[in-house]
Amino acid sequence: MTAARIILWRHGRTEWNIVNRFQGQADIPLDEVGYEQASRAAEVLARYQPSALHSSDLSRCYQTAEALAQRTGLEIITDKRLREIHVGSWEGLLGEEVRAADPELARRLWEGEDVRRSPTGESPSEVGERVSEALTEMAEAAQDHSTIVVATHGLAGRVGTCRFVGLPFDQWRRFGGLSNCAWVSIDRHRSGAYWRIESYNVTADADLEIR
């Protein structure tokens, strides 16, 4: 037996999110709005009574997770595998700057191909593998029938979800982007045979029924 539910929680807003700057693994902190988002989301997520709290080691995720740790008393367990996609030389660039720097690679990216973010970065499939591996280990180590919360990043959450529940990987592009401080709830079917997406891109402002 393993955990019964995994909640993948995207970090709150940063200054780079406002202008759509490529963050990748740059260690950008939350802005004032991001802290407020984390606090509101933590109030809702605490109702799930999670047994464990995991986080990417980057500041924006750890600071988001701290809001829930303060409400639950849980220790935050960091894992580098939960980091956002590495964007290499694109780090800090705006979309138009990426198109100017690597027009052909940028074209393939925006057409949805599984390409590396810059010649020195990662591909979505590589991120999906490492995030899914981490989720599997976390679920297996959790208390039986419990809920665990995992603070991660936007693309990492999307591709990790797709890979973890066993969908064909090219379907990750069918998932809409995760809003800042929104989450994905993945639960284990009562048969124990598979995981399924229970809800997607849920925010603290949504009318969420706690089961």
DOSE-500950 format. One record per residue: residue number from 0; residue in three letters; chain; z negated, y negated, x negated of N, C-alpha, C, O, CB in turn. Coordinates in steps of 0.1 Angstrom, whole numbers. Glycine has a CB too. Example, Ala and Ser with C-alpha at 12.3 -4.5 7.8 and 13.67 -1.06 7.14 Angstrom:
DOSE-500950
 kolmar bagu nukol  n_zz  n_yy  n_xx ca_zz ca_yy ca_xx  c_zz  c_yy  c_xx  o_zz  o_yy  o_xx cb_zz cb_yy cb_xx
      0  ALA     A   -78    57  -132   -78    45  -123   -78    33  -132   -85    33  -142   -90    45  -113
      1  SER     A   -71    22  -128   -71    11  -137   -79     0  -129   -80   -11  -134   -57     6  -141
end
This chain:
DOSE-500950
 kolmar bagu nukol  n_zz  n_yy  n_xx ca_zz ca_yy ca_xx  c_zz  c_yy  c_xx  o_zz  o_yy  o_xx cb_zz cb_yy cb_xx
      0  MET     A     0    12    -8     0     0     0     0   -12    -9    -4   -12   -20   -12     0    10
      1  THR     A     5   -23    -3     5   -36   -10     1   -47    -1    -4   -45    10    20   -39   -16
      2  ALA     A     3   -59    -5     1   -71     4    10   -69    16    20   -62    16     4   -84    -4
      3  ALA     A     6   -75    27    13   -75    39    22   -87    41    32   -86    48     4   -74    51
      4  ARG     A    19   -98    34    27  -110    35    27  -118    22    17  -119    16    22  -119    47
      5  ILE     A    39  -123    19    41  -132     8    46  -145    13    56  -145    20    50  -126    -3
      6  ILE     A    39  -156     9    44  -169    13    49  -176     1    41  -179    -8    32  -177    20
      7  LEU     A    62  -178     0    68  -186   -11    68  -200    -7    74  -204     3    82  -180   -14
      8  TRP     A    61  -209   -15    58  -222   -12    65  -232   -22    61  -232   -34    43  -225   -11
      9  ARG     A    74  -240   -18    80  -250   -27    71  -261   -30    63  -265   -21    94  -255   -21
     10  HIS     A    71  -266   -42    63  -278   -46    66  -290   -38    76  -291   -31    64  -280   -61
     11  GLY     A    56  -300   -38    58  -313   -32    68  -321   -39    73  -317   -50    45  -320   -31
     12  ARG     A    70  -333   -34    81  -342   -39    77  -348   -53    66  -350   -56    83  -353   -29
     13  THR     A    88  -350   -61    86  -357   -73    96  -369   -73   104  -370   -65    90  -347   -85
     14  GLU     A    94  -378   -83   103  -389   -84   118  -385   -86   127  -391   -81    99  -398   -95
     15  TRP     A   120  -374   -93   133  -369   -96   140  -363   -83   152  -364   -82   133  -359  -107
     16  ASN     A   131  -358   -74   137  -353   -62   143  -364   -54   153  -362   -47   126  -346   -53
     17  ILE     A   137  -376   -54   142  -387   -46   157  -390   -49   164  -393   -40   133  -399   -48
     18  VAL     A   160  -390   -62   174  -394   -66   183  -381   -69   194  -383   -74   173  -402   -79
     19  ASN     A   178  -369   -66   185  -357   -68   189  -355   -83   200  -352   -86   198  -357   -60
     20  ARG     A   179  -358   -92   181  -356  -106   179  -341  -109   169  -335  -104   172  -365  -114
     21  PHE     A   187  -335  -118   185  -321  -121   172  -320  -129   170  -325  -140   197  -316  -130
     22  GLN     A   162  -313  -123   149  -311  -129   148  -298  -138   144  -299  -149   138  -310  -119
     23  GLY     A   153  -287  -132   153  -275  -140   138  -272  -144   129  -272  -135   161  -276  -152
     24  GLN     A   136  -270  -157   122  -267  -162   116  -279  -168   106  -277  -175   123  -255  -171
     25  ALA     A   121  -291  -166   114  -303  -171   101  -303  -163   100  -301  -151   123  -316  -168
     26  ASP     A    90  -307  -170    77  -307  -164    74  -320  -157    67  -329  -163    66  -304  -175
     27  ILE     A    80  -322  -146    78  -334  -138    67  -333  -128    67  -323  -120    92  -338  -131
     28  PRO     A    58  -342  -128    46  -341  -118    50  -346  -104    61  -351  -102    35  -350  -123
     29  LEU     A    41  -343   -95    43  -348   -81    41  -363   -81    34  -369   -89    32  -341   -72
     30  ASP     A    48  -369   -71    46  -383   -69    35  -384   -57    30  -374   -53    59  -391   -65
     31  GLU     A    32  -396   -53    22  -398   -43    25  -391   -30    16  -385   -24    20  -413   -40
     32  VAL     A    37  -391   -26    41  -384   -14    40  -369   -16    35  -362    -7    56  -388   -10
     33  GLY     A    43  -364   -28    42  -350   -31    28  -345   -29    25  -334   -24    47  -347   -44
     34  TYR     A    18  -353   -34     4  -349   -32     0  -349   -17    -7  -340   -13    -5  -359   -40
     35  GLU     A     5  -358   -10     2  -359     5     8  -346    12     1  -340    20     7  -372    11
     36  GLN     A    20  -343     8    27  -331    14    19  -318    11    17  -310    19    41  -330     8
     37  ALA     A    14  -317    -2     7  -305    -6    -6  -304     2   -10  -293     6     4  -306   -21
     38  SER     A   -13  -315     4   -26  -315    11   -24  -311    26   -31  -302    31   -32  -329    11
     39  ARG     A   -13  -316    32   -11  -312    46    -7  -297    47   -11  -290    56     1  -321    52
     40  ALA     A     2  -293    38     6  -279    38    -5  -269    35    -7  -259    41    17  -276    28
     41  ALA     A   -14  -273    26   -25  -265    22   -35  -263    34   -41  -252    36   -33  -271    10
     42  GLU     A   -36  -273    42   -45  -272    54   -40  -261    63   -47  -253    69   -46  -285    62
     43  VAL     A   -26  -260    65   -20  -249    73   -21  -236    66   -25  -226    73    -6  -253    76
     44  LEU     A   -17  -235    54   -17  -222    47   -31  -216    45   -32  -204    44   -10  -224    33
     45  ALA     A   -41  -224    44   -55  -219    43   -58  -210    55   -67  -201    54   -65  -230    42
     46  ARG     A   -52  -212    67   -55  -204    79   -50  -190    77   -55  -181    84   -48  -211    91
     47  TYR     A   -41  -187    68   -37  -174    66   -48  -166    58   -46  -153    56   -24  -173    58
     48  GLN     A   -58  -172    53   -68  -166    45   -62  -158    33   -65  -146    32   -77  -157    54
     49  PRO     A   -55  -164    25   -48  -157    14   -58  -150     4   -69  -156     2   -39  -166     6
     50  SER     A   -55  -139    -1   -63  -132   -11   -60  -136   -25   -68  -133   -34   -62  -117    -9
     51  ALA     A   -48  -141   -28   -44  -145   -41   -35  -157   -41   -28  -159   -31   -38  -133   -48
     52  LEU     A   -35  -165   -52   -27  -177   -52   -20  -177   -66   -27  -178   -76   -36  -190   -50
     53  HIS     A    -7  -176   -66     1  -176   -78     9  -189   -79    12  -195   -68    10  -164   -79
     54  SER     A    13  -193   -91    21  -205   -92    29  -205  -105    25  -199  -115    12  -217   -93
     55  SER     A    41  -211  -104    48  -215  -116    39  -223  -125    30  -230  -120    61  -223  -113
     56  ASP     A    41  -222  -138    32  -230  -147    36  -245  -149    29  -252  -156    32  -223  -161
     57  LEU     A    47  -249  -142    51  -263  -143    42  -271  -134    38  -267  -124    66  -264  -139
     58  SER     A    40  -284  -139    30  -293  -132    32  -294  -117    22  -294  -110    30  -306  -139
     59  ARG     A    44  -296  -113    47  -299   -99    42  -288   -90    38  -290   -78    61  -303   -96
     60  CYS     A    44  -275   -95    39  -264   -87    24  -262   -88    17  -260   -78    46  -251   -91
     61  TYR     A    19  -264  -100     4  -262  -102    -3  -272   -94   -14  -269   -87     1  -263  -117
     62  GLN     A     1  -285   -94    -6  -295   -86    -5  -292   -71   -14  -295   -64     1  -309   -89
     63  THR     A     6  -287   -67     8  -283   -53    -2  -271   -49    -9  -272   -39    22  -278   -50
     64  ALA     A    -3  -261   -58   -12  -250   -56   -27  -255   -56   -35  -249   -49   -10  -240   -67
     65  GLU     A   -30  -265   -64   -44  -270   -65   -49  -274   -51   -61  -272   -48   -45  -281   -74
     66  ALA     A   -40  -279   -43   -45  -284   -29   -50  -272   -21   -60  -273   -14   -33  -291   -22
     67  LEU     A   -43  -260   -23   -48  -248   -16   -60  -242   -23   -69  -237   -16   -37  -238   -15
     68  ALA     A   -60  -242   -36   -72  -237   -43   -85  -244   -39   -95  -238   -38   -69  -238   -58
     69  GLN     A   -84  -257   -37   -95  -265   -33  -101  -261   -20  -113  -262   -17   -92  -280   -33
     70  ARG     A   -92  -256   -11   -96  -253     3  -101  -238     4  -108  -234    13   -85  -255    12
     71  THR     A   -96  -230    -5   -99  -215    -5  -108  -210   -15  -114  -199   -14   -86  -208    -5
     72  GLY     A  -109  -218   -26  -117  -213   -38  -110  -203   -46  -116  -197   -55  -130  -207   -33
     73  LEU     A   -97  -201   -44   -90  -191   -51   -86  -196   -65   -84  -208   -67   -77  -187   -44
     74  GLU     A   -86  -187   -75   -81  -191   -88   -65  -191   -88   -59  -183   -81   -86  -181   -99
     75  ILE     A   -60  -201   -95   -45  -202   -96   -40  -194  -108   -44  -196  -119   -40  -217   -97
     76  ILE     A   -32  -184  -105   -27  -175  -115   -12  -179  -118    -4  -179  -110   -27  -160  -111
     77  THR     A   -10  -184  -130     3  -189  -134    12  -178  -139     8  -169  -146     2  -201  -144
     78  ASP     A    25  -180  -137    35  -171  -142    48  -178  -145    54  -184  -136    37  -159  -132
     79  LYS     A    53  -178  -157    65  -185  -161    78  -180  -154    88  -187  -153    67  -184  -176
     80  ARG     A    77  -167  -148    88  -162  -141    91  -169  -128   102  -167  -122    86  -147  -139
     81  LEU     A    81  -177  -124    83  -184  -111    89  -198  -113    91  -205  -104    70  -186  -104
     82  ARG     A    93  -201  -126    99  -214  -129   112  -216  -122   119  -206  -118   100  -216  -144
     83  GLU     A   116  -229  -121   129  -232  -115   140  -228  -125   137  -224  -137   130  -247  -113
     84  ILE     A   152  -227  -120   163  -224  -129   164  -233  -141   162  -245  -139   177  -224  -121
     85  HIS     A   167  -227  -152   168  -235  -164   182  -241  -164   192  -234  -163   166  -226  -177
     86  VAL     A   183  -255  -165   196  -262  -164   201  -267  -178   211  -274  -178   195  -273  -155
     87  GLY     A   194  -263  -189   199  -266  -202   202  -281  -204   194  -289  -202   211  -258  -205
     88  SER     A   214  -284  -208   218  -297  -212   220  -306  -200   222  -318  -201   231  -297  -220
     89  TRP     A   219  -301  -188   220  -309  -175   207  -315  -171   206  -323  -162   226  -300  -164
     90  GLU     A   196  -311  -178   183  -316  -174   182  -331  -174   186  -337  -184   172  -310  -184
     91  GLY     A   178  -337  -164   176  -351  -162   189  -358  -158   188  -370  -155   173  -357  -175
     92  LEU     A   200  -351  -156   212  -358  -152   213  -358  -136   208  -350  -129   224  -350  -157
     93  LEU     A   221  -368  -132   224  -369  -118   237  -361  -115   244  -357  -125   226  -384  -113
     94  GLY     A   240  -358  -102   252  -350   -99   265  -355  -105   273  -348  -110   253  -349   -84
     95  GLU     A   267  -368  -104   279  -374  -109   280  -373  -124   291  -372  -130   280  -389  -104
     96  GLU     A   268  -374  -131   268  -372  -145   271  -358  -150   278  -356  -160   254  -376  -151
     97  VAL     A   267  -348  -142   270  -334  -144   285  -332  -143   292  -326  -151   263  -325  -135
     98  ARG     A   291  -338  -132   306  -336  -130   314  -343  -142   324  -338  -145   310  -343  -117
     99  ALA     A   308  -354  -147   315  -360  -158   314  -352  -171   323  -352  -179   310  -374  -160
    100  ALA     A   302  -346  -173   300  -339  -186   307  -325  -186   312  -321  -196   285  -337  -187
    101  ASP     A   307  -318  -175   312  -304  -174   320  -303  -161   316  -295  -152   301  -294  -175
    102  PRO     A   332  -310  -160   339  -310  -147   342  -296  -142   341  -293  -130   351  -318  -148
    103  GLU     A   347  -287  -150   352  -274  -145   340  -265  -141   340  -259  -131   360  -267  -156
    104  LEU     A   329  -265  -150   317  -258  -146   311  -263  -134   306  -256  -125   307  -257  -158
    105  ALA     A   310  -276  -133   305  -283  -121   312  -279  -108   306  -276   -98   304  -298  -123
    106  ARG     A   326  -278  -109   334  -274   -98   330  -260   -93   329  -258   -81   349  -275  -101
    107  ARG     A   329  -251  -103   326  -237   -99   312  -236   -93   310  -229   -84   327  -228  -112
    108  LEU     A   303  -244   -98   289  -245   -93   289  -249   -78   283  -243   -70   280  -254  -101
    109  TRP     A   296  -260   -75   296  -266   -62   304  -257   -52   303  -259   -40   301  -280   -62
    110  GLU     A   313  -249   -57   320  -239   -49   312  -227   -46   316  -218   -39   333  -236   -55
    111  GLY     A   300  -226   -52   291  -215   -49   292  -203   -58   286  -192   -55   294  -210   -36
    112  GLU     A   298  -204   -70   299  -193   -79   286  -191   -86   278  -200   -87   310  -195   -90
    113  ASP     A   283  -179   -91   271  -175   -98   273  -179  -112   274  -170  -121   267  -160   -96
    114  VAL     A   273  -192  -115   275  -197  -129   262  -203  -135   253  -207  -127   287  -207  -129
    115  ARG     A   262  -203  -148   251  -210  -155   250  -225  -152   261  -231  -152   251  -207  -170
    116  ARG     A   238  -230  -151   237  -244  -149   238  -250  -163   228  -250  -171   223  -248  -142
    117  SER     A   249  -255  -167   253  -260  -180   256  -248  -189   251  -237  -186   242  -269  -186
    118  PRO     A   263  -250  -200   266  -238  -209   253  -232  -215   254  -220  -219   274  -243  -220
    119  THR     A   242  -239  -215   230  -234  -221   219  -230  -211   208  -227  -215   224  -244  -231
    120  GLY     A   222  -231  -198   212  -228  -188   213  -214  -182   220  -205  -188   214  -238  -177
    121  GLU     A   206  -212  -171   206  -199  -164   216  -199  -152   220  -209  -147   192  -196  -159
    122  SER     A   219  -187  -147   226  -185  -135   216  -181  -124   205  -177  -127   237  -173  -137
    123  PRO     A   220  -184  -111   211  -180  -100   207  -165  -100   196  -162   -97   218  -183   -87
    124  SER     A   216  -156  -104   213  -142  -103   202  -139  -114   194  -130  -111   225  -133  -106
    125  GLU     A   202  -145  -125   192  -143  -135   178  -148  -130   168  -141  -132   195  -151  -148
    126  VAL     A   178  -159  -123   166  -164  -117   161  -155  -106   149  -152  -106   168  -178  -111
    127  GLY     A   170  -150   -98   166  -141   -87   159  -128   -93   150  -123   -87   178  -137   -79
    128  GLU     A   164  -123  -104   159  -111  -110   144  -113  -114   135  -105  -112   167  -106  -121
    129  ARG     A   142  -124  -121   129  -127  -127   119  -130  -116   107  -126  -117   129  -138  -137
    130  VAL     A   123  -138  -106   114  -141   -95   110  -129   -87    99  -126   -83   120  -152   -86
    131  SER     A   120  -121   -84   118  -108   -76   109   -99   -83   100   -92   -77   131  -102   -73
    132  GLU     A   111   -98   -96   102   -89  -104    88   -94  -103    79   -86  -102   107   -89  -119
    133  ALA     A    86  -107  -104    72  -112  -104    66  -110   -90    54  -106   -89    72  -127  -107
    134  LEU     A    74  -112   -79    69  -110   -66    65   -95   -63    54   -92   -57    79  -114   -55
    135  THR     A    73   -86   -68    70   -72   -67    56   -68   -73    48   -62   -67    81   -63   -73
    136  GLU     A    54   -73   -86    42   -70   -93    30   -77   -86    19   -71   -85    43   -76  -107
    137  MET     A    32   -89   -81    21   -96   -74    17   -89   -61     5   -88   -58    25  -110   -71
    138  ALA     A    27   -85   -53    24   -77   -41    17   -64   -43     8   -61   -36    37   -75   -33
    139  GLU     A    21   -57   -54    15   -44   -57     1   -46   -62    -8   -37   -60    23   -37   -67
    140  ALA     A    -2   -57   -68   -16   -59   -73   -25   -65   -63   -37   -66   -65   -15   -68   -85
    141  ALA     A   -20   -70   -52   -28   -77   -42   -37   -67   -33   -34   -55   -34   -19   -85   -32
    142  GLN     A   -46   -72   -26   -54   -64   -17   -45   -59    -6   -36   -66    -2   -66   -72   -11
    143  ASP     A   -48   -46    -2   -40   -40     9   -40   -49    21   -51   -54    25   -45   -26    12
    144  HIS     A   -29   -51    28   -27   -58    40   -31   -72    40   -33   -79    50   -36   -51    51
    145  SER     A   -31   -78    28   -35   -92    26   -23  -101    25   -11   -96    25   -43   -94    13
    146  THR     A   -25  -114    25   -15  -124    23   -17  -130     9   -28  -134     5   -16  -135    34
    147  ILE     A    -6  -132     2    -6  -140   -10     3  -152    -9    13  -151    -3    -2  -130   -22
    148  VAL     A    -1  -162   -16     7  -175   -16    12  -177   -30     5  -175   -40    -1  -187   -12
    149  VAL     A    25  -180   -31    32  -182   -44    39  -195   -45    48  -197   -37    42  -170   -47
    150  ALA     A    34  -204   -53    40  -218   -54    51  -217   -64    49  -214   -76    29  -228   -58
    151  THR     A    63  -221   -60    75  -220   -68    84  -232   -66    79  -242   -61    82  -207   -66
    152  HIS     A    97  -230   -68   106  -241   -68   117  -239   -57   118  -228   -51   113  -244   -81
    153  GLY     A   126  -249   -55   136  -248   -45   146  -237   -46   146  -227   -38   143  -260   -44
    154  LEU     A   154  -237   -57   164  -227   -59   157  -213   -62   161  -203   -58   173  -230   -70
    155  ALA     A   147  -214   -70   139  -201   -74   134  -194   -61   135  -182   -60   128  -204   -83
    156  GLY     A   130  -202   -51   125  -196   -39   136  -190   -31   134  -179   -25   118  -206   -31
    157  ARG     A   148  -196   -31   159  -191   -23   164  -178   -29   166  -168   -22   170  -202   -22
    158  VAL     A   167  -179   -42   173  -167   -48   163  -155   -49   166  -144   -48   179  -170   -62
    159  GLY     A   150  -159   -51   140  -149   -52   138  -142   -39   136  -130   -39   127  -155   -56
    160  THR     A   138  -149   -28   137  -143   -15   149  -134   -12   147  -122    -8   138  -154    -4
    161  CYS     A   161  -138   -15   173  -130   -13   172  -116   -21   174  -106   -15   186  -137   -17
    162  ARG     A   168  -117   -33   168  -105   -42   156   -96   -38   157   -84   -37   166  -109   -57
    163  PHE     A   145  -102   -34   133   -95   -31   134   -86   -18   130   -75   -18   121  -104   -30
    164  VAL     A   141   -92    -8   142   -85     4   154   -75     4   156   -68    14   143   -94    16
    165  GLY     A   162   -75    -7   173   -66    -8   186   -69    -2   194   -61     0   168   -53    -2
    166  LEU     A   188   -82     1   201   -86     6   211   -87    -5   208   -88   -17   200  -100    12
    167  PRO     A   224   -85    -2   235   -87   -13   233  -100   -19   231  -110   -12   249   -85    -6
    168  PHE     A   233  -101   -32   228  -113   -39   237  -125   -36   232  -136   -35   228  -111   -54
    169  ASP     A   250  -123   -33   259  -134   -30   255  -141   -17   260  -152   -14   273  -130   -30
    170  GLN     A   246  -135    -9   242  -141     3   232  -152     1   228  -159    11   236  -131    12
    171  TRP     A   227  -154   -11   217  -164   -13   222  -178    -9   215  -187    -6   212  -164   -28
    172  ARG     A   235  -180   -10   241  -193    -7   241  -196     8   242  -207    12   256  -193   -12
    173  ARG     A   238  -185    16   237  -187    30   223  -193    34   222  -197    46   240  -174    38
    174  PHE     A   214  -193    25   201  -198    28   201  -213    26   206  -218    16   190  -192    19
    175  GLY     A   196  -221    36   196  -235    34   185  -239    24   177  -231    20   192  -242    48
    176  GLY     A   187  -251    18   177  -255     8   163  -256    14   161  -260    26   181  -269     3
    177  LEU     A   153  -254     6   139  -255    10   135  -270     8   137  -276    -2   130  -246     1
    178  SER     A   129  -275    19   124  -289    18   112  -289     9   105  -279     6   120  -294    32
    179  ASN     A   108  -301     4    96  -302    -4    84  -298     4    82  -303    15    95  -316   -10
    180  CYS     A    76  -289    -2    64  -283     3    66  -275    16    57  -272    23    55  -295     7
    181  ALA     A    78  -270    18    81  -260    28    79  -246    22    79  -245    10    96  -262    34
    182  TRP     A    78  -236    31    76  -223    26    85  -212    34    90  -215    45    62  -219    27
    183  VAL     A    86  -201    28    92  -189    33    81  -178    35    73  -176    26   104  -183    24
    184  SER     A    80  -173    47    70  -162    49    78  -149    50    87  -147    58    63  -164    63
    185  ILE     A    74  -140    41    80  -126    40    70  -116    43    59  -116    36    87  -124    25
    186  ASP     A    72  -108    53    62   -98    56    67   -83    54    79   -81    55    57  -100    70
    187  ARG     A    58   -74    52    62   -60    51    62   -54    64    52   -55    72    52   -53    41
    188  HIS     A    73   -47    68    74   -40    81    63   -30    82    58   -24    72    88   -33    82
    189  ARG     A    58   -29    94    46   -20    96    48    -6    91    39     2    89    42   -20   111
    190  SER     A    61    -1    90    64    12    85    61    12    70    60    23    64    78    16    88
    191  GLY     A    61     0    64    60     0    49    72     2    41    72     2    29    50    10    45
    192  ALA     A    84     4    49    96     8    42   104    -4    36   112    -2    27   105    15    52
    193  TYR     A   101   -16    41   109   -27    36   102   -41    39    93   -41    48   123   -27    42
    194  TRP     A   107   -51    32   102   -65    35   113   -72    43   125   -69    42    99   -72    21
    195  ARG     A   108   -82    51   117   -89    59   113  -104    59   101  -107    57   118   -84    73
    196  ILE     A   123  -113    62   120  -127    63   114  -130    76   122  -129    86   133  -136    59
    197  GLU     A   102  -134    77    95  -137    90    98  -151    94   101  -154   106    80  -135    88
    198  SER     A    98  -161    85   101  -175    88   106  -182    76   103  -177    65    89  -182    95
    199  TYR     A   114  -192    77   121  -199    66   120  -214    67   123  -219    78   135  -194    64
    200  ASN     A   118  -220    56   117  -235    55   108  -241    65   111  -251    72   131  -241    58
    201  VAL     A    96  -235    66    85  -240    75    77  -251    68    74  -250    56    76  -228    79
    202  THR     A    74  -262    75    66  -272    70    53  -274    78    51  -268    88    74  -286    70
    203  ALA     A    44  -282    72    31  -284    78    33  -291    92    24  -290   100    22  -292    69
    204  ASP     A    43  -298    94    46  -305   106    51  -296   117    51  -300   129    55  -317   104
    205  ALA     A    55  -284   114    60  -274   124    49  -268   132    37  -268   127    69  -263   117
    206  ASP     A    52  -264   144    42  -258   152    42  -243   149    49  -235   155    45  -260   168
    207  LEU     A    34  -239   139    34  -225   134    23  -217   140    11  -221   139    33  -225   118
    208  GLU     A    26  -206   146    16  -197   152    12  -188   141    20  -180   136    22  -190   164
    209  ILE     A    -1  -188   138    -7  -179   128   -10  -165   135   -17  -164   144   -20  -185   122
    210  ARG     A    -4  -155   129    -5  -142   135   -18  -135   129   -21  -124   133     7  -133   132
end
